[in-house]
Amino acid sequence: MSTAIAARDLRRKFGENNAVDGIELDVAAGEIYGFLGPNGAGKSTTVKMLCTLLTPTSGSATVAGFDLASQPGEIRLRIGVALQEASIDNKQTGRELLELQGRLYGLSAKNIKRRVDELVGLVDIGSAIDDRVESYSGGMKRRLDLAMAIIHKPQILFLDEPTTGLDPVSRNAVWAEVRRLNSQRGTTIFLTTQYLEEADELAGRVGIIADGKIVAEGTPTALKRTIGTDLIVAEVDGDPGSAVAAVRAIEGIEDVDVHGAELSATTADGAGVIADVAVALNGCGVPITSLTLRTPTLDDVFLQVTGSHLAVSVEEQPVDLPTGADTEGTA
């Protein structure tokens, strides 16, 4: 399989800050690659470099087979980009912007009309497609920006946190379109996100970035298997560190980690040893506030490789309210 995106020791500095610190990437053609990390980890900076919007400080990269430094024009013809901040003209209507984008990419008038009709359903704006963008909510602008990014059916699509601010219905529509583009057209998708469910739902492979470095990479299933089959998580009132040795000594426990007031133990038989974990904690005088048995998540992987939770869910996203909606009395 050919390579759609490749990066070697890619770096970007802002003053003394290493925003991207020696990234190595290989994304296969036709792959959905999830780039997972918290705000400030270097996700957006990486995307802007790969989209030719930022010049790397050092290192090299190719996108769609073309060199980032010497052939940026060739790259731009073959990619679609929807960044976190939609940069669109508020004085034009949504339809005018889609038609303009189609003309800029050389589409015929017939193809532009057909593509606009197809995309209006995706962006879920309805009759507002003929209103000026200045009247759109933030979420509506993001949906329009996504439609503009794919009107020319790009070979590679960069999506930088595409569902931030979208309601669940619009988010699911975006997910469905991403899957369709990938499965039916073979479009390579480079998806940056801080939402665990989004990466787990869409990506064939995930790279976890922290402090400008990729600290883990693999399929979501393979990454979660590095944690173990089952995970026992104990929230305690106090310091769980004194109980680590006792929990680790339990037969069947593979590993024990402590982060703040949380102790986690990996095992192949969670149901068989969870009671023993509770007894061990109690015997060490560590009061338990909650004890949970579950399978590992991408957040557990993130915690293991970075030492902190990502702790962001698509269910926690802000939702656009209709214009004029009464928010008094809401939390």
Secondary structure by P-SEA (a helix, b strand, c coil): ccccbbbccccccccccccccbbbbbbccccccccccccccaaaaaaaaaaccccccccccccccccccccaaaaaaccccccccccccccccaaaaaaaaaaaacccaaaaaaaaaaaccccccccccccccccccaaaaaaaaaaaaccccccbbbbccccccccaaaaaaaaaaaaaaaaacbbbbbcccccaaaaaacccbbbbbccccccccccaaaaaaaaccbbbbbbbccccccaaaaaaaccccccccccccbbbbbcccccccaaaaaaaaaaacccccbbbbbcccaaaaaaaacccccccccccccccccccccccccc
